[in-house]
């Protein structure tokens, strides 16, 4: 089967089976180009869903990258060339003021038997998910879960820094970058959690997110980024889908963000404390794990990011796949996303929150 052929068949459709594709490519080349060709029709539709005039011009996008992320400009230019040099592709790949999108997600930092670990669930619509794990060397060696063709949902770098994101549960939006490219930038340019938090405090973002940072010393930080307020960094171990308080109540009800946070805090506070496997196992069960795949939303994977090992372990209820920077495995894994029998319906329809136009 040609590279990413499964993405072309599945992208934009529902269904319970997702094929995860892993690829290694130090500099942008034929593998990334194949990913672009497989997904660009869907991304093009998404990028222009509010009309061309709603998106910033090429000159604005280039200026924003040069001002805020100059280290990534050569890679962006190479990607644009591989994409055919088109205006829409160049603007979309800048991820400057993209369309808004929201997810669920839970995350926690641990010091387990194998050293520091950042554990997270990614909760999203299966039909809108790339399902791609990328190992690259654009500025430095980075591996993680791809989004928006070269952004990252989570990942680790060769300096021993791990990062992941959850949506921040606020409807406000503004001028800034999409969070997937922000995570890519952190992992390409930072070595410690403190350094990455400092970068987050200066970067403009277009929506609210909670970024968890963990380095190989075990130092962990949580930064709330938002377009209308200064970023806030705290030494928190847990994040779900709100920030200092619940501000968007319909979203909080739909995603059970408060219940998931409470569950994680109570789990970590147990005496004796749970071991690493107990915490990871909790991410594969309710209330952290979402089963509403038949309604277009659920937990697509659990990732255990290990900065000491420079690796990520992907887990599902019936499968796992471990990747490391020094022994990255290209290939495919198909996993079944099974709705829970008799699980009922979401209290607030997920699609009613997508896209966010408030």
C-alpha positions as CSV (number, residue, x, y, z in Angstrom):
1,X,0.0,0.0,0.0
2,X,1.4,3.5,-0.8
3,X,2.5,5.6,2.1
4,X,-0.5,7.2,3.9
5,X,-3.0,5.6,1.5
6,X,-5.1,4.6,4.4
7,X,-5.4,8.3,5.4
8,X,-6.8,9.2,2.0
9,X,-9.5,6.6,2.4
10,X,-10.4,7.4,6.0
11,X,-9.8,11.1,6.3
12,X,-13.1,12.9,6.7
13,X,-15.1,9.7,7.3
14,X,-16.4,8.2,10.5
15,X,-15.7,4.6,11.6
16,X,-14.2,2.8,14.5
17,X,-10.9,1.7,13.0
18,X,-7.9,4.0,12.8
19,X,-4.6,3.2,11.2
20,X,-1.7,5.0,12.9
21,X,1.2,5.7,10.5
22,X,4.7,6.3,11.8
23,X,7.4,7.9,9.5
24,X,11.0,9.1,10.0
25,X,12.3,11.9,7.9
26,X,15.0,14.3,9.1
27,X,14.4,17.0,6.6
28,X,11.1,17.6,4.7
29,X,11.0,15.2,1.8
30,X,8.9,12.6,0.0
31,X,7.3,11.2,3.2
32,X,6.0,14.5,4.3
33,X,4.9,15.3,0.7
34,X,2.9,12.0,0.6
35,X,1.2,13.0,3.9
36,X,0.4,16.4,2.4
37,X,-1.1,14.8,-0.8
38,X,-3.2,12.4,1.3
39,X,-4.7,15.0,3.6
40,X,-4.6,18.3,1.7
41,X,-8.2,18.2,0.3
42,X,-9.5,17.9,3.9
43,X,-7.1,20.5,5.3
44,X,-7.9,22.9,2.4
45,X,-11.6,22.6,3.1
46,X,-11.0,23.1,6.9
47,X,-8.7,26.1,6.3
48,X,-11.2,28.0,4.1
49,X,-14.4,26.9,5.8
50,X,-15.2,30.5,6.8
51,X,-14.1,31.9,3.4
52,X,-10.8,33.0,2.1
53,X,-11.1,36.5,3.5
54,X,-11.4,35.1,7.1
55,X,-7.8,33.9,6.9
56,X,-4.7,36.2,7.0
57,X,-2.7,37.0,3.8
58,X,0.5,35.2,2.8
59,X,2.5,38.4,3.8
60,X,0.9,38.5,7.2
61,X,1.7,34.8,7.8
62,X,5.3,35.1,6.7
63,X,5.8,38.2,8.8
64,X,4.4,36.4,11.9
65,X,6.7,33.4,11.4
66,X,9.7,35.6,10.9
67,X,8.9,37.7,14.0
68,X,8.0,35.0,16.4
69,X,9.4,31.7,15.1
70,X,12.4,32.6,12.9
71,X,14.1,29.2,13.5
72,X,11.2,27.5,11.7
73,X,11.1,29.7,8.7
74,X,13.5,27.6,6.6
75,X,11.4,24.5,7.3
76,X,8.2,26.3,6.5
77,X,9.6,27.4,3.1
78,X,10.7,23.9,2.3
79,X,7.3,22.5,3.2
80,X,5.6,25.1,1.0
81,X,7.8,24.1,-1.9
82,X,7.0,20.5,-1.4
83,X,3.3,21.4,-1.3
84,X,3.5,23.0,-4.7
85,X,4.0,26.6,-3.7
86,X,0.3,27.5,-3.5
87,X,-1.0,30.5,-1.6
88,X,-3.5,28.6,0.5
89,X,-1.0,25.9,1.5
90,X,1.6,28.4,2.5
91,X,-1.0,30.3,4.6
92,X,-2.3,27.1,6.2
93,X,1.1,25.8,7.0
94,X,2.0,29.0,8.8
95,X,-0.8,28.2,11.3
96,X,-1.1,31.9,11.9
97,X,-4.7,32.7,12.9
98,X,-6.1,29.3,11.7
99,X,-9.8,28.2,12.1
100,X,-10.6,27.4,15.7
101,X,-11.0,23.8,16.8
102,X,-11.4,22.2,20.2
103,X,-10.6,18.8,21.8
104,X,-10.9,17.1,25.1
105,X,-7.9,15.5,26.8
106,X,-6.4,14.8,30.2
107,X,-2.8,14.9,31.3
108,X,-0.6,14.3,34.4
109,X,3.1,14.2,35.2
110,X,4.6,11.3,37.2
111,X,7.9,10.1,38.5
112,X,7.6,6.4,37.9
113,X,9.8,3.3,37.8
114,X,11.3,4.4,34.5
115,X,11.9,8.0,35.5
116,X,9.8,11.1,34.8
117,X,6.7,10.5,32.6
118,X,4.0,12.7,31.2
119,X,0.8,10.7,30.6
120,X,-2.0,12.1,28.4
121,X,-5.2,11.1,26.6
122,X,-6.1,12.7,23.3
123,X,-9.8,13.1,23.0
124,X,-11.1,14.2,19.6
125,X,-13.2,13.4,16.6
126,X,-11.9,10.3,14.8
127,X,-12.9,11.7,11.4
128,X,-10.7,14.8,11.9
129,X,-7.6,13.0,13.2
130,X,-4.4,12.5,11.2
131,X,-3.2,9.4,13.1
132,X,0.4,10.1,12.2
133,X,3.6,9.8,14.4
134,X,6.5,11.7,13.0
135,X,10.2,11.6,13.7
136,X,12.0,14.6,12.3
137,X,15.2,16.7,12.6
138,X,14.1,20.1,11.4
139,X,16.1,22.1,14.0
140,X,16.8,19.2,16.4
141,X,15.5,15.7,16.7
142,X,11.9,15.5,17.7
143,X,9.2,12.8,17.7
144,X,5.5,13.2,18.4
145,X,1.9,13.0,17.3
146,X,1.4,15.0,14.2
147,X,-1.4,17.6,13.6
148,X,-1.9,20.1,10.8
149,X,0.8,18.4,8.8
150,X,3.8,19.6,10.8
151,X,2.5,20.7,14.1
152,X,2.4,18.4,17.2
153,X,-0.2,17.4,19.8
154,X,2.6,16.0,22.0
155,X,6.2,15.0,21.7
156,X,9.7,14.7,23.0
157,X,13.0,16.0,21.8
158,X,16.7,14.9,22.0
159,X,17.4,17.3,24.9
160,X,15.0,15.4,27.1
161,X,12.0,17.7,27.0
162,X,8.4,16.5,26.7
163,X,5.3,18.6,26.0
164,X,1.6,18.0,25.4
165,X,-1.5,20.0,25.3
166,X,-5.2,20.1,26.3
167,X,-7.8,22.6,25.2
168,X,-8.3,25.3,27.9
169,X,-12.0,25.4,27.9
170,X,-12.5,29.1,27.0
171,X,-14.4,30.4,23.9
172,X,-12.4,33.6,23.5
173,X,-10.1,33.8,20.5
174,X,-7.7,36.3,19.0
175,X,-4.6,36.8,16.8
176,X,-2.0,34.2,17.2
177,X,-0.6,30.8,16.2
178,X,-2.4,27.5,16.2
179,X,-1.2,25.5,19.3
180,X,0.1,22.5,17.2
181,X,2.8,24.7,15.7
182,X,3.5,26.3,19.1
183,X,4.3,22.8,20.5
184,X,6.5,22.1,17.5
185,X,8.4,25.3,18.1
186,X,8.9,24.5,21.8
187,X,10.4,21.1,21.1
188,X,12.6,22.4,18.2
189,X,14.1,25.2,20.2
190,X,13.9,24.5,24.0
191,X,15.8,22.1,26.3
192,X,14.1,22.5,29.7
193,X,10.6,22.9,31.1
194,X,11.5,26.4,32.4
195,X,12.9,27.5,29.1
196,X,9.8,26.3,27.3
197,X,7.5,28.0,29.7
198,X,9.3,31.3,29.1
199,X,8.8,30.9,25.4
200,X,5.1,30.3,25.9
201,X,4.8,33.5,27.8
202,X,5.9,35.5,24.8
203,X,4.2,33.7,21.9
204,X,0.8,34.8,20.7
205,X,-1.8,32.0,20.5
206,X,-5.2,32.2,18.9
207,X,-7.2,30.1,21.4
208,X,-6.8,28.9,25.0
209,X,-4.8,25.8,25.9
210,X,-3.1,24.1,28.8
211,X,0.5,23.1,27.9
212,X,2.2,20.5,30.2
213,X,6.0,20.5,30.2
214,X,8.4,17.9,31.7
215,X,12.1,17.6,31.3
216,X,14.5,14.7,32.1
217,X,15.4,16.2,35.5
218,X,11.8,15.6,36.6
219,X,10.9,19.3,36.5
220,X,7.3,19.8,35.4
221,X,5.3,22.9,34.7
222,X,1.8,23.7,33.4
223,X,1.3,26.9,31.4
224,X,-2.1,28.3,30.6
225,X,-2.0,30.1,27.3
226,X,-4.8,32.3,26.2
227,X,-5.3,35.0,23.5
228,X,-6.8,37.7,25.8
229,X,-4.8,37.3,29.0
230,X,-1.1,36.8,29.8
231,X,0.1,33.3,30.0
232,X,0.2,31.8,33.5
233,X,2.8,29.1,34.5
234,X,2.3,26.9,37.6
235,X,4.0,23.8,39.1
236,X,0.8,21.8,38.5
237,X,0.8,18.0,37.9
238,X,-2.8,17.7,36.5
239,X,-4.6,19.4,33.6
240,X,-7.9,18.6,31.9
241,X,-10.0,21.1,29.9
242,X,-10.3,24.3,32.0
243,X,-7.9,26.7,33.5
244,X,-8.3,28.5,36.8
245,X,-12.1,28.0,36.8
246,X,-14.9,26.8,34.7
247,X,-15.7,29.5,32.2
248,X,-17.5,27.7,29.3
249,X,-20.1,25.7,31.1
250,X,-21.6,23.9,28.0
251,X,-18.1,22.7,27.0
252,X,-17.3,21.6,30.6
253,X,-20.5,19.6,30.8
254,X,-19.9,17.9,27.4
255,X,-16.4,16.8,28.3
256,X,-16.7,16.2,32.1
257,X,-13.5,18.3,32.6
258,X,-14.1,18.8,36.3
259,X,-14.9,15.2,37.0
260,X,-11.8,14.1,35.2
261,X,-9.6,16.5,37.1
262,X,-11.0,15.4,40.4
263,X,-10.5,11.8,39.5
264,X,-6.8,12.3,38.7
265,X,-6.2,14.4,41.8
266,X,-7.8,11.8,44.0
267,X,-5.9,9.0,42.4
268,X,-2.5,10.8,42.9
269,X,-3.5,11.5,46.6
270,X,-4.1,7.8,47.5
271,X,-2.1,6.3,50.3
272,X,-0.1,4.4,49.4
273,X,0.4,6.3,46.2
274,X,-0.4,4.4,43.0
275,X,2.4,3.1,40.9
276,X,3.0,4.2,37.3
277,X,1.1,1.3,35.7
278,X,-2.0,2.0,37.9
279,X,-2.0,5.6,36.8
280,X,-1.5,4.7,33.1
281,X,-4.2,2.1,33.4
282,X,-6.7,4.7,34.7
283,X,-6.3,6.6,31.4
284,X,-7.7,3.6,29.6
285,X,-10.9,3.5,31.7
286,X,-13.7,5.9,32.5
287,X,-14.0,8.7,33.5
288,X,-10.7,9.6,31.8
289,X,-11.3,7.4,28.7
290,X,-14.1,8.5,26.3
291,X,-16.2,5.9,24.5
292,X,-18.5,8.0,22.4
293,X,-17.0,7.1,19.1
294,X,-20.4,6.5,17.5
295,X,-21.2,10.1,18.3
296,X,-18.1,11.5,16.8
297,X,-15.9,11.9,19.8
298,X,-13.6,9.8,22.1
299,X,-10.2,9.0,23.3
300,X,-8.0,8.2,20.3
301,X,-4.8,7.3,22.1
302,X,-3.0,7.4,25.4
303,X,0.6,8.6,25.2
304,X,3.2,8.1,27.9
305,X,6.0,10.5,27.1
306,X,9.4,9.6,28.7
307,X,11.9,12.5,28.5
308,X,14.8,10.4,30.0
309,X,14.4,7.7,27.3
310,X,13.6,10.3,24.6
311,X,10.6,8.2,23.8
312,X,6.8,7.8,23.7
313,X,4.6,4.8,24.4
314,X,1.2,4.8,22.7
315,X,-1.4,2.7,24.3
316,X,-4.9,1.6,23.5
317,X,-7.1,-0.8,25.4
318,X,-6.0,-3.7,23.1
319,X,-2.6,-2.6,21.8
320,X,0.5,-0.5,22.4
321,X,3.4,0.9,20.3
322,X,6.6,2.3,21.7
323,X,8.8,4.8,19.8
324,X,12.2,6.3,20.7
325,X,14.3,8.8,18.9
326,X,17.2,6.5,18.8
327,X,15.2,3.5,17.5
328,X,12.2,4.9,15.7
329,X,10.0,2.3,14.0
330,X,8.3,3.2,10.8
331,X,5.1,1.4,9.9
332,X,1.4,1.1,10.7
333,X,-0.8,0.0,13.6
334,X,-4.6,-0.4,13.2
335,X,-6.6,0.0,16.4
336,X,-10.3,-0.5,17.0
337,X,-12.2,2.3,18.7
338,X,-15.1,0.6,20.4
339,X,-18.1,2.5,21.7
340,X,-19.1,1.3,25.2
341,X,-22.3,-0.8,25.0
342,X,-25.2,1.0,26.7
343,X,-23.0,4.1,27.3
344,X,-25.8,6.5,26.6
345,X,-25.5,9.8,24.8
346,X,-23.3,12.8,25.5
347,X,-25.1,15.2,27.7
348,X,-24.3,18.1,25.3
349,X,-23.9,17.0,21.6
350,X,-20.2,17.3,20.7
351,X,-21.0,18.6,17.2
352,X,-23.0,21.5,18.7
353,X,-19.6,22.9,20.0
354,X,-17.9,22.5,16.5
355,X,-16.8,24.9,15.1
356,X,-16.9,27.4,18.0
357,X,-18.6,30.6,16.8
358,X,-19.6,32.5,19.9
